[in-house]
Amino acid sequence: QNEPTLLVGETGCGKTTVIQRLASLSGHELVVQNLSLQTDSTDLLGGYRPLEIRHIARRVYTDFVELFVTSFSKSQNAQFLDYVTA
């Protein structure tokens, strides 16, 4: 009873509309995946995206400085903060 279903048919014949209505009437959540011959596994699972480490490092640095200055005197540790900024 809890099996995935694949509907196949011509474009525009009402497959999605009928299932959306059934889900609405029965109070079930519906997840629609429109597939075609061009559908790739990355469409369903996601893919890798290039990421530059400096974007992550900048956030870690900013979080560190914010936490540091809430815990320690900024003026007394100016030399240290200048060092980690360089």
Contacts in CASP RR format, 6 or more apart in sequence:
PFRMAT RR
TARGET T0000
AUTHOR 0000-0000-0000
METHOD contacts of the structure
MODEL  1
QNEPTLLVGETGCGKTTVIQRLASLSGHELVVQNLSLQTDSTDLLGGYRP
LEIRHIARRVYTDFVELFVTSFSKSQNAQFLDYVTA
7 15 0 8 1.000
7 16 0 8 1.000
7 19 0 8 1.000
9 15 0 8 1.000
16 32 0 8 1.000
16 34 0 8 1.000
19 30 0 8 1.000
19 32 0 8 1.000
20 30 0 8 1.000
20 32 0 8 1.000
22 28 0 8 1.000
23 29 0 8 1.000
23 30 0 8 1.000
24 30 0 8 1.000
33 44 0 8 1.000
61 84 0 8 1.000
64 84 0 8 1.000
65 81 0 8 1.000
65 84 0 8 1.000
68 77 0 8 1.000
68 81 0 8 1.000
69 81 0 8 1.000
74 81 0 8 1.000
END
